């Protein structure tokens, strides 16, 4: 929703100011300039990035129009689920957790938390490290180093689409200049003709520069930044899991272990202590 509002504000401010200055909107309609700028930018984007990154950008763009899923309710479910898993380990021993992590889709712990259960990456992360706790004689320090290595790779992959889109934003003003130069070439061909025709071609060339700059700083650049913010939010999500799991490896009781995870969260989405306590106790 904030992105839609932002787009409306950008369009209203630019076009509204133009119209109030007695500009004619029809003069800005230059489809061939858009074809040059958009086509060249897309082609350069395809050249510069692996197909996986290109497809991922288009997969994520529609999701930016909705609100982020990384909110207080998601974290309450995550921490409550971790508490239940840690509680099983503490009361029944490490082996008791094996049935849950081998078949998480049918586990009576995971099925209580639908927001987390449908997140395959989170479930895989949690189950992998709980499994290592069972089968591997690893210290908390070794496990944390392994987690850091995985999360660094994961975060790099999550940032790649936003960074790729940011490169397109950087290039768009240049492609706007390309369109403008081509427009001037057409204008030169029209010298000696009617003055109004020359004026039309000059205006079209200037619109090319205008579109390149507007698309870069008004739309594509902000979308790239928003995509990077979502990547950082997902990184924080996994850092929360990591903190709670490492605390458990160090022998911290379940209620305190989830508190380690809670403390990693930003204040705006961090559940309160009483909220979390009520959630883990099913109230």
Residue pairs with C-beta under 8 A, 6 or more apart in sequence:
1 65
1 66
1 67
2 67
3 64
3 65
3 222
3 223
3 226
4 65
6 222
7 219
10 218
10 219
14 214
14 218
15 25
15 28
18 25
18 28
19 25
27 203
27 207
28 207
28 210
30 204
30 207
30 208
30 211
33 179
33 183
33 204
33 207
33 208
33 211
34 211
36 175
36 178
36 179
36 182
36 208
37 172
37 175
37 176
37 178
37 179
37 208
37 211
37 212
37 215
40 175
40 178
41 168
41 171
41 172
41 175
44 168
44 171
44 175
45 54
45 164
45 167
45 168
46 54
48 164
48 167
49 57
49 164
53 160
53 161
53 164
54 164
56 160
56 161
57 161
57 164
57 165
57 227
60 161
60 227
60 230
61 223
61 227
63 230
64 223
64 226
64 227
64 230
68 230
68 233
70 233
70 234
70 236
70 237
70 269
71 269
72 269
72 270
72 271
72 275
73 115
74 115
74 116
74 237
75 240
75 262
75 265
75 269
75 270
75 271
76 271
76 275
76 276
76 279
77 113
77 114
77 115
77 116
77 279
78 113
78 115
78 116
78 122
78 237
78 240
78 241
78 261
79 240
79 244
79 258
79 261
79 262
79 271
79 276
79 279
79 280
80 113
80 258
80 276
80 279
80 280
81 109
81 110
81 112
81 113
81 116
82 126
82 241
82 244
82 245
82 254
82 257
82 258
82 261
83 254
83 255
83 257
83 258
83 280
84 109
84 112
84 280
85 97
85 100
85 109
85 126
85 130
86 244
86 248
86 254
86 257
86 258
87 254
88 96
88 97
88 100
88 109
89 96
89 97
89 130
89 248
90 253
90 254
94 133
94 134
95 134
97 130
97 134
98 131
98 134
99 107
100 107
100 108
100 109
100 110
101 107
101 126
101 127
101 130
101 131
102 127
104 110
104 117
104 123
104 127
105 111
105 117
110 116
110 117
110 123
111 117
116 122
116 123
117 123
122 237
122 238
122 241
125 150
125 238
125 241
126 241
126 245
129 143
129 147
129 245
130 245
132 138
132 143
132 146
133 143
133 248
133 249
138 146
138 249
139 249
140 246
140 249
140 250
143 245
143 246
143 249
144 242
144 246
147 242
147 245
147 246
151 235
151 238
151 239
151 242
154 235
154 238
155 231
155 234
155 235
158 231
158 234
158 235
159 228
159 231
161 227
161 231
162 224
162 225
162 226
162 227
162 228
162 230
162 231
163 224
163 228
165 220
165 223
165 224
165 227
166 221
166 224
166 225
166 228
168 220
168 224
169 215
169 216
169 217
169 220
169 221
169 224
170 216
170 221
171 216
172 212
172 213
172 215
172 216
172 220
173 209
173 212
173 213
173 216
174 212
175 212
176 208
176 209
176 210
176 211
176 212
176 213
176 215
176 216
177 208
177 209
177 212
178 208
179 205
179 208
179 209
179 211
179 212
180 205
180 206
180 208
180 209
181 205
182 205
182 208
183 201
183 202
183 204
183 205
183 206
183 207
183 208
184 202
184 205
186 201
186 204
186 205
187 198
187 201
187 202
187 205
190 197
190 198
190 201
191 198
236 264
236 265
236 266
239 264
240 261
240 262
240 264
240 265
241 261
243 260
243 261
243 263
243 264
244 257
244 258
244 260
244 261
245 257
246 260
247 256
247 257
247 260
247 261
248 254
248 257
252 260
255 277
255 280
258 276
258 280
259 273
259 276
262 270
262 271
262 273
262 276
263 270
265 271
271 279
